[in-house]
Amino acid sequence: MLNRVVDTDADALRDLIENPLVQRYLPAYLFEKRAGDARDTISLLYGDLFQNKESLILAIRDKGTGELAGLAEFYGLRDELHKVSVGYRLRERFWGRGLATEAVRCMVGYLYGKTDIEIITASTMVENEASARVLEKAGFIRTAHGVEEDWGFAEPTLVDKWFC
């Protein structure tokens, strides 16, 4: 279900990046928004971004077709604290199928089962109730509500903080 983003995912990645309904709850500074073309983004995913432990972005795939349904991300690694944050985003046509919840559960299972990570966090925009449900189903607990955070927009964004 989670694996590497590859060149043949470019059209699907473009669909994810260019859909305003998908992007409305996502930080303006996301890695996939930095490059001008989806193919360029894919070629850069596993370079410095990964090597510097800034972020690991994986494909969330539809089980039936193997098609890119979205992205799962590990970011904000703090080795000394054994802490990391997780994020996810799905193409609109894959909403409501449980893929995000399954991806988050997979990420949490991996982190707690195969690494020395002890703290997993996530953030959601306050108005993103669907993402809040995903995190709740995956075992996260909301620890803060309506905290101002700089997500790269003109004004601070109100977010909820989550812990698993």
Chimera marker file (.cmm) of the C-alpha trace (Angstrom):
<marker_set name="trace">
<marker id="1" x="0.000" y="0.000" z="0.000" r="1" g="1" b="0" radius="0.5"/>
<marker id="2" x="2.863" y="2.433" z="0.765" r="1" g="1" b="0" radius="0.5"/>
<marker id="3" x="5.866" y="2.483" z="-1.527" r="1" g="1" b="0" radius="0.5"/>
<marker id="4" x="8.097" y="4.696" z="-3.605" r="1" g="1" b="0" radius="0.5"/>
<marker id="5" x="6.678" y="7.394" z="-5.898" r="1" g="1" b="0" radius="0.5"/>
<marker id="6" x="7.853" y="6.599" z="-9.454" r="1" g="1" b="0" radius="0.5"/>
<marker id="7" x="7.952" y="8.398" z="-12.803" r="1" g="1" b="0" radius="0.5"/>
<marker id="8" x="4.732" y="6.766" z="-14.011" r="1" g="1" b="0" radius="0.5"/>
<marker id="9" x="2.919" y="8.501" z="-11.111" r="1" g="1" b="0" radius="0.5"/>
<marker id="10" x="3.500" y="11.959" z="-12.632" r="1" g="1" b="0" radius="0.5"/>
<marker id="11" x="-0.022" y="12.500" z="-14.021" r="1" g="1" b="0" radius="0.5"/>
<marker id="12" x="-1.656" y="11.348" z="-10.784" r="1" g="1" b="0" radius="0.5"/>
<marker id="13" x="0.720" y="13.508" z="-8.735" r="1" g="1" b="0" radius="0.5"/>
<marker id="14" x="-0.150" y="16.486" z="-10.935" r="1" g="1" b="0" radius="0.5"/>
<marker id="15" x="-3.847" y="15.793" z="-10.239" r="1" g="1" b="0" radius="0.5"/>
<marker id="16" x="-3.132" y="15.856" z="-6.497" r="1" g="1" b="0" radius="0.5"/>
<marker id="17" x="-1.062" y="19.039" z="-6.642" r="1" g="1" b="0" radius="0.5"/>
<marker id="18" x="-3.386" y="21.010" z="-8.922" r="1" g="1" b="0" radius="0.5"/>
<marker id="19" x="-6.734" y="20.184" z="-7.286" r="1" g="1" b="0" radius="0.5"/>
<marker id="20" x="-7.770" y="23.188" z="-5.163" r="1" g="1" b="0" radius="0.5"/>
<marker id="21" x="-10.131" y="21.040" z="-3.055" r="1" g="1" b="0" radius="0.5"/>
<marker id="22" x="-7.214" y="18.789" z="-2.104" r="1" g="1" b="0" radius="0.5"/>
<marker id="23" x="-4.850" y="21.683" z="-1.464" r="1" g="1" b="0" radius="0.5"/>
<marker id="24" x="-7.171" y="23.860" z="0.648" r="1" g="1" b="0" radius="0.5"/>
<marker id="25" x="-6.177" y="22.136" z="3.915" r="1" g="1" b="0" radius="0.5"/>
<marker id="26" x="-2.494" y="21.641" z="3.125" r="1" g="1" b="0" radius="0.5"/>
<marker id="27" x="0.492" y="23.840" z="3.991" r="1" g="1" b="0" radius="0.5"/>
<marker id="28" x="1.640" y="26.125" z="1.205" r="1" g="1" b="0" radius="0.5"/>
<marker id="29" x="5.244" y="24.948" z="1.596" r="1" g="1" b="0" radius="0.5"/>
<marker id="30" x="4.747" y="21.221" z="0.869" r="1" g="1" b="0" radius="0.5"/>
<marker id="31" x="7.626" y="19.708" z="-1.062" r="1" g="1" b="0" radius="0.5"/>
<marker id="32" x="5.549" y="18.681" z="-4.071" r="1" g="1" b="0" radius="0.5"/>
<marker id="33" x="4.535" y="22.329" z="-4.591" r="1" g="1" b="0" radius="0.5"/>
<marker id="34" x="8.151" y="23.540" z="-4.911" r="1" g="1" b="0" radius="0.5"/>
<marker id="35" x="8.976" y="22.179" z="-8.363" r="1" g="1" b="0" radius="0.5"/>
<marker id="36" x="7.346" y="23.414" z="-11.527" r="1" g="1" b="0" radius="0.5"/>
<marker id="37" x="6.586" y="19.947" z="-12.870" r="1" g="1" b="0" radius="0.5"/>
<marker id="38" x="5.437" y="16.695" z="-11.263" r="1" g="1" b="0" radius="0.5"/>
<marker id="39" x="8.229" y="14.740" z="-12.983" r="1" g="1" b="0" radius="0.5"/>
<marker id="40" x="10.808" y="17.119" z="-11.485" r="1" g="1" b="0" radius="0.5"/>
<marker id="41" x="9.226" y="16.633" z="-8.070" r="1" g="1" b="0" radius="0.5"/>
<marker id="42" x="9.465" y="12.848" z="-8.365" r="1" g="1" b="0" radius="0.5"/>
<marker id="43" x="13.116" y="13.015" z="-9.383" r="1" g="1" b="0" radius="0.5"/>
<marker id="44" x="13.898" y="15.090" z="-6.264" r="1" g="1" b="0" radius="0.5"/>
<marker id="45" x="11.880" y="13.139" z="-3.661" r="1" g="1" b="0" radius="0.5"/>
<marker id="46" x="14.619" y="10.735" z="-2.683" r="1" g="1" b="0" radius="0.5"/>
<marker id="47" x="17.578" y="13.106" z="-3.024" r="1" g="1" b="0" radius="0.5"/>
<marker id="48" x="18.546" y="15.765" z="-0.484" r="1" g="1" b="0" radius="0.5"/>
<marker id="49" x="15.072" y="15.846" z="1.076" r="1" g="1" b="0" radius="0.5"/>
<marker id="50" x="15.466" y="12.199" z="2.083" r="1" g="1" b="0" radius="0.5"/>
<marker id="51" x="19.238" y="12.204" z="2.631" r="1" g="1" b="0" radius="0.5"/>
<marker id="52" x="18.987" y="15.118" z="5.073" r="1" g="1" b="0" radius="0.5"/>
<marker id="53" x="16.136" y="13.406" z="6.938" r="1" g="1" b="0" radius="0.5"/>
<marker id="54" x="13.910" y="16.400" z="6.205" r="1" g="1" b="0" radius="0.5"/>
<marker id="55" x="11.109" y="14.241" z="4.873" r="1" g="1" b="0" radius="0.5"/>
<marker id="56" x="10.262" y="10.830" z="3.490" r="1" g="1" b="0" radius="0.5"/>
<marker id="57" x="7.337" y="10.925" z="1.072" r="1" g="1" b="0" radius="0.5"/>
<marker id="58" x="5.751" y="7.664" z="-0.062" r="1" g="1" b="0" radius="0.5"/>
<marker id="59" x="2.960" y="6.765" z="-2.451" r="1" g="1" b="0" radius="0.5"/>
<marker id="60" x="-0.381" y="5.669" z="-1.049" r="1" g="1" b="0" radius="0.5"/>
<marker id="61" x="-1.652" y="3.190" z="-3.620" r="1" g="1" b="0" radius="0.5"/>
<marker id="62" x="-5.097" y="1.858" z="-4.465" r="1" g="1" b="0" radius="0.5"/>
<marker id="63" x="-4.993" y="-1.843" z="-3.585" r="1" g="1" b="0" radius="0.5"/>
<marker id="64" x="-6.939" y="-2.920" z="-6.615" r="1" g="1" b="0" radius="0.5"/>
<marker id="65" x="-5.160" y="-0.976" z="-9.331" r="1" g="1" b="0" radius="0.5"/>
<marker id="66" x="-1.852" y="0.110" z="-7.801" r="1" g="1" b="0" radius="0.5"/>
<marker id="67" x="-2.667" y="3.668" z="-8.908" r="1" g="1" b="0" radius="0.5"/>
<marker id="68" x="-1.259" y="6.592" z="-6.914" r="1" g="1" b="0" radius="0.5"/>
<marker id="69" x="-4.092" y="7.578" z="-4.580" r="1" g="1" b="0" radius="0.5"/>
<marker id="70" x="-2.095" y="10.061" z="-2.534" r="1" g="1" b="0" radius="0.5"/>
<marker id="71" x="1.023" y="10.723" z="-0.520" r="1" g="1" b="0" radius="0.5"/>
<marker id="72" x="2.107" y="9.731" z="2.979" r="1" g="1" b="0" radius="0.5"/>
<marker id="73" x="4.866" y="11.690" z="4.665" r="1" g="1" b="0" radius="0.5"/>
<marker id="74" x="7.196" y="11.287" z="7.614" r="1" g="1" b="0" radius="0.5"/>
<marker id="75" x="8.679" y="14.690" z="8.518" r="1" g="1" b="0" radius="0.5"/>
<marker id="76" x="10.073" y="16.733" z="11.397" r="1" g="1" b="0" radius="0.5"/>
<marker id="77" x="12.291" y="13.927" z="12.662" r="1" g="1" b="0" radius="0.5"/>
<marker id="78" x="13.912" y="14.707" z="15.990" r="1" g="1" b="0" radius="0.5"/>
<marker id="79" x="16.388" y="11.870" z="16.577" r="1" g="1" b="0" radius="0.5"/>
<marker id="80" x="17.293" y="13.014" z="20.086" r="1" g="1" b="0" radius="0.5"/>
<marker id="81" x="13.608" y="12.973" z="21.121" r="1" g="1" b="0" radius="0.5"/>
<marker id="82" x="12.700" y="9.820" z="19.157" r="1" g="1" b="0" radius="0.5"/>
<marker id="83" x="9.906" y="11.904" z="17.625" r="1" g="1" b="0" radius="0.5"/>
<marker id="84" x="8.477" y="12.309" z="14.126" r="1" g="1" b="0" radius="0.5"/>
<marker id="85" x="5.375" y="13.802" z="12.538" r="1" g="1" b="0" radius="0.5"/>
<marker id="86" x="3.176" y="12.208" z="9.909" r="1" g="1" b="0" radius="0.5"/>
<marker id="87" x="1.018" y="13.664" z="7.190" r="1" g="1" b="0" radius="0.5"/>
<marker id="88" x="-1.047" y="12.467" z="4.249" r="1" g="1" b="0" radius="0.5"/>
<marker id="89" x="-3.049" y="13.740" z="1.340" r="1" g="1" b="0" radius="0.5"/>
<marker id="90" x="-5.309" y="11.944" z="-1.114" r="1" g="1" b="0" radius="0.5"/>
<marker id="91" x="-6.505" y="12.681" z="-4.605" r="1" g="1" b="0" radius="0.5"/>
<marker id="92" x="-10.161" y="13.698" z="-4.464" r="1" g="1" b="0" radius="0.5"/>
<marker id="93" x="-11.480" y="10.604" z="-6.226" r="1" g="1" b="0" radius="0.5"/>
<marker id="94" x="-10.037" y="8.432" z="-3.434" r="1" g="1" b="0" radius="0.5"/>
<marker id="95" x="-11.701" y="10.292" z="-0.547" r="1" g="1" b="0" radius="0.5"/>
<marker id="96" x="-14.071" y="8.373" z="1.722" r="1" g="1" b="0" radius="0.5"/>
<marker id="97" x="-12.625" y="4.907" z="1.047" r="1" g="1" b="0" radius="0.5"/>
<marker id="98" x="-10.577" y="4.516" z="4.237" r="1" g="1" b="0" radius="0.5"/>
<marker id="99" x="-7.240" y="4.775" z="2.424" r="1" g="1" b="0" radius="0.5"/>
<marker id="100" x="-5.928" y="7.631" z="4.556" r="1" g="1" b="0" radius="0.5"/>
<marker id="101" x="-6.810" y="5.833" z="7.786" r="1" g="1" b="0" radius="0.5"/>
<marker id="102" x="-5.175" y="2.650" z="6.532" r="1" g="1" b="0" radius="0.5"/>
<marker id="103" x="-2.059" y="4.570" z="5.474" r="1" g="1" b="0" radius="0.5"/>
<marker id="104" x="-1.755" y="6.310" z="8.864" r="1" g="1" b="0" radius="0.5"/>
<marker id="105" x="-2.218" y="3.012" z="10.713" r="1" g="1" b="0" radius="0.5"/>
<marker id="106" x="0.484" y="1.481" z="8.523" r="1" g="1" b="0" radius="0.5"/>
<marker id="107" x="2.834" y="4.396" z="9.247" r="1" g="1" b="0" radius="0.5"/>
<marker id="108" x="2.215" y="4.212" z="13.001" r="1" g="1" b="0" radius="0.5"/>
<marker id="109" x="2.647" y="0.431" z="13.014" r="1" g="1" b="0" radius="0.5"/>
<marker id="110" x="5.947" y="0.735" z="11.207" r="1" g="1" b="0" radius="0.5"/>
<marker id="111" x="7.255" y="3.547" z="13.402" r="1" g="1" b="0" radius="0.5"/>
<marker id="112" x="6.386" y="1.878" z="16.708" r="1" g="1" b="0" radius="0.5"/>
<marker id="113" x="7.201" y="-1.636" z="15.545" r="1" g="1" b="0" radius="0.5"/>
<marker id="114" x="10.381" y="-1.205" z="13.502" r="1" g="1" b="0" radius="0.5"/>
<marker id="115" x="12.079" y="2.002" z="14.710" r="1" g="1" b="0" radius="0.5"/>
<marker id="116" x="13.091" y="3.683" z="17.958" r="1" g="1" b="0" radius="0.5"/>
<marker id="117" x="10.400" y="6.366" z="17.541" r="1" g="1" b="0" radius="0.5"/>
<marker id="118" x="8.498" y="6.990" z="20.786" r="1" g="1" b="0" radius="0.5"/>
<marker id="119" x="6.421" y="10.052" z="19.858" r="1" g="1" b="0" radius="0.5"/>
<marker id="120" x="4.311" y="10.483" z="16.710" r="1" g="1" b="0" radius="0.5"/>
<marker id="121" x="2.532" y="13.770" z="16.069" r="1" g="1" b="0" radius="0.5"/>
<marker id="122" x="0.289" y="15.228" z="13.385" r="1" g="1" b="0" radius="0.5"/>
<marker id="123" x="-1.404" y="18.563" z="12.680" r="1" g="1" b="0" radius="0.5"/>
<marker id="124" x="-4.678" y="19.389" z="10.948" r="1" g="1" b="0" radius="0.5"/>
<marker id="125" x="-6.379" y="22.645" z="10.098" r="1" g="1" b="0" radius="0.5"/>
<marker id="126" x="-9.203" y="23.199" z="12.575" r="1" g="1" b="0" radius="0.5"/>
<marker id="127" x="-11.865" y="23.097" z="9.842" r="1" g="1" b="0" radius="0.5"/>
<marker id="128" x="-10.570" y="19.840" z="8.331" r="1" g="1" b="0" radius="0.5"/>
<marker id="129" x="-12.982" y="17.493" z="10.069" r="1" g="1" b="0" radius="0.5"/>
<marker id="130" x="-12.355" y="14.612" z="7.658" r="1" g="1" b="0" radius="0.5"/>
<marker id="131" x="-8.655" y="14.571" z="8.521" r="1" g="1" b="0" radius="0.5"/>
<marker id="132" x="-9.497" y="14.752" z="12.227" r="1" g="1" b="0" radius="0.5"/>
<marker id="133" x="-11.651" y="11.604" z="11.810" r="1" g="1" b="0" radius="0.5"/>
<marker id="134" x="-8.769" y="9.852" z="10.039" r="1" g="1" b="0" radius="0.5"/>
<marker id="135" x="-6.434" y="10.547" z="12.944" r="1" g="1" b="0" radius="0.5"/>
<marker id="136" x="-9.009" y="9.541" z="15.550" r="1" g="1" b="0" radius="0.5"/>
<marker id="137" x="-9.634" y="6.224" z="13.758" r="1" g="1" b="0" radius="0.5"/>
<marker id="138" x="-5.875" y="5.645" z="13.644" r="1" g="1" b="0" radius="0.5"/>
<marker id="139" x="-5.598" y="6.085" z="17.420" r="1" g="1" b="0" radius="0.5"/>
<marker id="140" x="-4.439" y="9.710" z="17.672" r="1" g="1" b="0" radius="0.5"/>
<marker id="141" x="-5.601" y="12.027" z="20.450" r="1" g="1" b="0" radius="0.5"/>
<marker id="142" x="-6.111" y="15.768" z="19.949" r="1" g="1" b="0" radius="0.5"/>
<marker id="143" x="-3.782" y="17.522" z="22.377" r="1" g="1" b="0" radius="0.5"/>
<marker id="144" x="-4.321" y="21.155" z="21.340" r="1" g="1" b="0" radius="0.5"/>
<marker id="145" x="-7.106" y="22.972" z="19.498" r="1" g="1" b="0" radius="0.5"/>
<marker id="146" x="-6.849" y="26.164" z="17.456" r="1" g="1" b="0" radius="0.5"/>
<marker id="147" x="-3.119" y="26.789" z="17.798" r="1" g="1" b="0" radius="0.5"/>
<marker id="148" x="-1.635" y="29.379" z="15.441" r="1" g="1" b="0" radius="0.5"/>
<marker id="149" x="0.983" y="27.922" z="13.126" r="1" g="1" b="0" radius="0.5"/>
<marker id="150" x="2.835" y="29.212" z="10.086" r="1" g="1" b="0" radius="0.5"/>
<marker id="151" x="1.876" y="26.923" z="7.220" r="1" g="1" b="0" radius="0.5"/>
<marker id="152" x="3.244" y="29.280" z="4.601" r="1" g="1" b="0" radius="0.5"/>
<marker id="153" x="0.089" y="31.338" z="4.072" r="1" g="1" b="0" radius="0.5"/>
<marker id="154" x="-0.226" y="35.128" z="4.425" r="1" g="1" b="0" radius="0.5"/>
<marker id="155" x="-1.745" y="34.762" z="7.906" r="1" g="1" b="0" radius="0.5"/>
<marker id="156" x="-1.091" y="32.146" z="10.606" r="1" g="1" b="0" radius="0.5"/>
<marker id="157" x="-3.221" y="29.027" z="10.253" r="1" g="1" b="0" radius="0.5"/>
<marker id="158" x="-5.315" y="27.655" z="13.115" r="1" g="1" b="0" radius="0.5"/>
<marker id="159" x="-4.459" y="23.999" z="13.596" r="1" g="1" b="0" radius="0.5"/>
<marker id="160" x="-5.167" y="21.142" z="15.935" r="1" g="1" b="0" radius="0.5"/>
<marker id="161" x="-2.228" y="19.127" z="17.275" r="1" g="1" b="0" radius="0.5"/>
<marker id="162" x="-2.422" y="15.356" z="17.577" r="1" g="1" b="0" radius="0.5"/>
<marker id="163" x="-0.416" y="12.702" z="19.414" r="1" g="1" b="0" radius="0.5"/>
<marker id="164" x="-0.331" y="8.939" z="19.024" r="1" g="1" b="0" radius="0.5"/>
<link id1="1" id2="2" r="1" g="1" b="0" radius="0.2"/>
<link id1="2" id2="3" r="1" g="1" b="0" radius="0.2"/>
<link id1="3" id2="4" r="1" g="1" b="0" radius="0.2"/>
<link id1="4" id2="5" r="1" g="1" b="0" radius="0.2"/>
<link id1="5" id2="6" r="1" g="1" b="0" radius="0.2"/>
<link id1="6" id2="7" r="1" g="1" b="0" radius="0.2"/>
<link id1="7" id2="8" r="1" g="1" b="0" radius="0.2"/>
<link id1="8" id2="9" r="1" g="1" b="0" radius="0.2"/>
<link id1="9" id2="10" r="1" g="1" b="0" radius="0.2"/>
<link id1="10" id2="11" r="1" g="1" b="0" radius="0.2"/>
<link id1="11" id2="12" r="1" g="1" b="0" radius="0.2"/>
<link id1="12" id2="13" r="1" g="1" b="0" radius="0.2"/>
<link id1="13" id2="14" r="1" g="1" b="0" radius="0.2"/>
<link id1="14" id2="15" r="1" g="1" b="0" radius="0.2"/>
<link id1="15" id2="16" r="1" g="1" b="0" radius="0.2"/>
<link id1="16" id2="17" r="1" g="1" b="0" radius="0.2"/>
<link id1="17" id2="18" r="1" g="1" b="0" radius="0.2"/>
<link id1="18" id2="19" r="1" g="1" b="0" radius="0.2"/>
<link id1="19" id2="20" r="1" g="1" b="0" radius="0.2"/>
<link id1="20" id2="21" r="1" g="1" b="0" radius="0.2"/>
<link id1="21" id2="22" r="1" g="1" b="0" radius="0.2"/>
<link id1="22" id2="23" r="1" g="1" b="0" radius="0.2"/>
<link id1="23" id2="24" r="1" g="1" b="0" radius="0.2"/>
<link id1="24" id2="25" r="1" g="1" b="0" radius="0.2"/>
<link id1="25" id2="26" r="1" g="1" b="0" radius="0.2"/>
<link id1="26" id2="27" r="1" g="1" b="0" radius="0.2"/>
<link id1="27" id2="28" r="1" g="1" b="0" radius="0.2"/>
<link id1="28" id2="29" r="1" g="1" b="0" radius="0.2"/>
<link id1="29" id2="30" r="1" g="1" b="0" radius="0.2"/>
<link id1="30" id2="31" r="1" g="1" b="0" radius="0.2"/>
<link id1="31" id2="32" r="1" g="1" b="0" radius="0.2"/>
<link id1="32" id2="33" r="1" g="1" b="0" radius="0.2"/>
<link id1="33" id2="34" r="1" g="1" b="0" radius="0.2"/>
<link id1="34" id2="35" r="1" g="1" b="0" radius="0.2"/>
<link id1="35" id2="36" r="1" g="1" b="0" radius="0.2"/>
<link id1="36" id2="37" r="1" g="1" b="0" radius="0.2"/>
<link id1="37" id2="38" r="1" g="1" b="0" radius="0.2"/>
<link id1="38" id2="39" r="1" g="1" b="0" radius="0.2"/>
<link id1="39" id2="40" r="1" g="1" b="0" radius="0.2"/>
<link id1="40" id2="41" r="1" g="1" b="0" radius="0.2"/>
<link id1="41" id2="42" r="1" g="1" b="0" radius="0.2"/>
<link id1="42" id2="43" r="1" g="1" b="0" radius="0.2"/>
<link id1="43" id2="44" r="1" g="1" b="0" radius="0.2"/>
<link id1="44" id2="45" r="1" g="1" b="0" radius="0.2"/>
<link id1="45" id2="46" r="1" g="1" b="0" radius="0.2"/>
<link id1="46" id2="47" r="1" g="1" b="0" radius="0.2"/>
<link id1="47" id2="48" r="1" g="1" b="0" radius="0.2"/>
<link id1="48" id2="49" r="1" g="1" b="0" radius="0.2"/>
<link id1="49" id2="50" r="1" g="1" b="0" radius="0.2"/>
<link id1="50" id2="51" r="1" g="1" b="0" radius="0.2"/>
<link id1="51" id2="52" r="1" g="1" b="0" radius="0.2"/>
<link id1="52" id2="53" r="1" g="1" b="0" radius="0.2"/>
<link id1="53" id2="54" r="1" g="1" b="0" radius="0.2"/>
<link id1="54" id2="55" r="1" g="1" b="0" radius="0.2"/>
<link id1="55" id2="56" r="1" g="1" b="0" radius="0.2"/>
<link id1="56" id2="57" r="1" g="1" b="0" radius="0.2"/>
<link id1="57" id2="58" r="1" g="1" b="0" radius="0.2"/>
<link id1="58" id2="59" r="1" g="1" b="0" radius="0.2"/>
<link id1="59" id2="60" r="1" g="1" b="0" radius="0.2"/>
<link id1="60" id2="61" r="1" g="1" b="0" radius="0.2"/>
<link id1="61" id2="62" r="1" g="1" b="0" radius="0.2"/>
<link id1="62" id2="63" r="1" g="1" b="0" radius="0.2"/>
<link id1="63" id2="64" r="1" g="1" b="0" radius="0.2"/>
<link id1="64" id2="65" r="1" g="1" b="0" radius="0.2"/>
<link id1="65" id2="66" r="1" g="1" b="0" radius="0.2"/>
<link id1="66" id2="67" r="1" g="1" b="0" radius="0.2"/>
<link id1="67" id2="68" r="1" g="1" b="0" radius="0.2"/>
<link id1="68" id2="69" r="1" g="1" b="0" radius="0.2"/>
<link id1="69" id2="70" r="1" g="1" b="0" radius="0.2"/>
<link id1="70" id2="71" r="1" g="1" b="0" radius="0.2"/>
<link id1="71" id2="72" r="1" g="1" b="0" radius="0.2"/>
<link id1="72" id2="73" r="1" g="1" b="0" radius="0.2"/>
<link id1="73" id2="74" r="1" g="1" b="0" radius="0.2"/>
<link id1="74" id2="75" r="1" g="1" b="0" radius="0.2"/>
<link id1="75" id2="76" r="1" g="1" b="0" radius="0.2"/>
<link id1="76" id2="77" r="1" g="1" b="0" radius="0.2"/>
<link id1="77" id2="78" r="1" g="1" b="0" radius="0.2"/>
<link id1="78" id2="79" r="1" g="1" b="0" radius="0.2"/>
<link id1="79" id2="80" r="1" g="1" b="0" radius="0.2"/>
<link id1="80" id2="81" r="1" g="1" b="0" radius="0.2"/>
<link id1="81" id2="82" r="1" g="1" b="0" radius="0.2"/>
<link id1="82" id2="83" r="1" g="1" b="0" radius="0.2"/>
<link id1="83" id2="84" r="1" g="1" b="0" radius="0.2"/>
<link id1="84" id2="85" r="1" g="1" b="0" radius="0.2"/>
<link id1="85" id2="86" r="1" g="1" b="0" radius="0.2"/>
<link id1="86" id2="87" r="1" g="1" b="0" radius="0.2"/>
<link id1="87" id2="88" r="1" g="1" b="0" radius="0.2"/>
<link id1="88" id2="89" r="1" g="1" b="0" radius="0.2"/>
<link id1="89" id2="90" r="1" g="1" b="0" radius="0.2"/>
<link id1="90" id2="91" r="1" g="1" b="0" radius="0.2"/>
<link id1="91" id2="92" r="1" g="1" b="0" radius="0.2"/>
<link id1="92" id2="93" r="1" g="1" b="0" radius="0.2"/>
<link id1="93" id2="94" r="1" g="1" b="0" radius="0.2"/>
<link id1="94" id2="95" r="1" g="1" b="0" radius="0.2"/>
<link id1="95" id2="96" r="1" g="1" b="0" radius="0.2"/>
<link id1="96" id2="97" r="1" g="1" b="0" radius="0.2"/>
<link id1="97" id2="98" r="1" g="1" b="0" radius="0.2"/>
<link id1="98" id2="99" r="1" g="1" b="0" radius="0.2"/>
<link id1="99" id2="100" r="1" g="1" b="0" radius="0.2"/>
<link id1="100" id2="101" r="1" g="1" b="0" radius="0.2"/>
<link id1="101" id2="102" r="1" g="1" b="0" radius="0.2"/>
<link id1="102" id2="103" r="1" g="1" b="0" radius="0.2"/>
<link id1="103" id2="104" r="1" g="1" b="0" radius="0.2"/>
<link id1="104" id2="105" r="1" g="1" b="0" radius="0.2"/>
<link id1="105" id2="106" r="1" g="1" b="0" radius="0.2"/>
<link id1="106" id2="107" r="1" g="1" b="0" radius="0.2"/>
<link id1="107" id2="108" r="1" g="1" b="0" radius="0.2"/>
<link id1="108" id2="109" r="1" g="1" b="0" radius="0.2"/>
<link id1="109" id2="110" r="1" g="1" b="0" radius="0.2"/>
<link id1="110" id2="111" r="1" g="1" b="0" radius="0.2"/>
<link id1="111" id2="112" r="1" g="1" b="0" radius="0.2"/>
<link id1="112" id2="113" r="1" g="1" b="0" radius="0.2"/>
<link id1="113" id2="114" r="1" g="1" b="0" radius="0.2"/>
<link id1="114" id2="115" r="1" g="1" b="0" radius="0.2"/>
<link id1="115" id2="116" r="1" g="1" b="0" radius="0.2"/>
<link id1="116" id2="117" r="1" g="1" b="0" radius="0.2"/>
<link id1="117" id2="118" r="1" g="1" b="0" radius="0.2"/>
<link id1="118" id2="119" r="1" g="1" b="0" radius="0.2"/>
<link id1="119" id2="120" r="1" g="1" b="0" radius="0.2"/>
<link id1="120" id2="121" r="1" g="1" b="0" radius="0.2"/>
<link id1="121" id2="122" r="1" g="1" b="0" radius="0.2"/>
<link id1="122" id2="123" r="1" g="1" b="0" radius="0.2"/>
<link id1="123" id2="124" r="1" g="1" b="0" radius="0.2"/>
<link id1="124" id2="125" r="1" g="1" b="0" radius="0.2"/>
<link id1="125" id2="126" r="1" g="1" b="0" radius="0.2"/>
<link id1="126" id2="127" r="1" g="1" b="0" radius="0.2"/>
<link id1="127" id2="128" r="1" g="1" b="0" radius="0.2"/>
<link id1="128" id2="129" r="1" g="1" b="0" radius="0.2"/>
<link id1="129" id2="130" r="1" g="1" b="0" radius="0.2"/>
<link id1="130" id2="131" r="1" g="1" b="0" radius="0.2"/>
<link id1="131" id2="132" r="1" g="1" b="0" radius="0.2"/>
<link id1="132" id2="133" r="1" g="1" b="0" radius="0.2"/>
<link id1="133" id2="134" r="1" g="1" b="0" radius="0.2"/>
<link id1="134" id2="135" r="1" g="1" b="0" radius="0.2"/>
<link id1="135" id2="136" r="1" g="1" b="0" radius="0.2"/>
<link id1="136" id2="137" r="1" g="1" b="0" radius="0.2"/>
<link id1="137" id2="138" r="1" g="1" b="0" radius="0.2"/>
<link id1="138" id2="139" r="1" g="1" b="0" radius="0.2"/>
<link id1="139" id2="140" r="1" g="1" b="0" radius="0.2"/>
<link id1="140" id2="141" r="1" g="1" b="0" radius="0.2"/>
<link id1="141" id2="142" r="1" g="1" b="0" radius="0.2"/>
<link id1="142" id2="143" r="1" g="1" b="0" radius="0.2"/>
<link id1="143" id2="144" r="1" g="1" b="0" radius="0.2"/>
<link id1="144" id2="145" r="1" g="1" b="0" radius="0.2"/>
<link id1="145" id2="146" r="1" g="1" b="0" radius="0.2"/>
<link id1="146" id2="147" r="1" g="1" b="0" radius="0.2"/>
<link id1="147" id2="148" r="1" g="1" b="0" radius="0.2"/>
<link id1="148" id2="149" r="1" g="1" b="0" radius="0.2"/>
<link id1="149" id2="150" r="1" g="1" b="0" radius="0.2"/>
<link id1="150" id2="151" r="1" g="1" b="0" radius="0.2"/>
<link id1="151" id2="152" r="1" g="1" b="0" radius="0.2"/>
<link id1="152" id2="153" r="1" g="1" b="0" radius="0.2"/>
<link id1="153" id2="154" r="1" g="1" b="0" radius="0.2"/>
<link id1="154" id2="155" r="1" g="1" b="0" radius="0.2"/>
<link id1="155" id2="156" r="1" g="1" b="0" radius="0.2"/>
<link id1="156" id2="157" r="1" g="1" b="0" radius="0.2"/>
<link id1="157" id2="158" r="1" g="1" b="0" radius="0.2"/>
<link id1="158" id2="159" r="1" g="1" b="0" radius="0.2"/>
<link id1="159" id2="160" r="1" g="1" b="0" radius="0.2"/>
<link id1="160" id2="161" r="1" g="1" b="0" radius="0.2"/>
<link id1="161" id2="162" r="1" g="1" b="0" radius="0.2"/>
<link id1="162" id2="163" r="1" g="1" b="0" radius="0.2"/>
<link id1="163" id2="164" r="1" g="1" b="0" radius="0.2"/>
</marker_set>
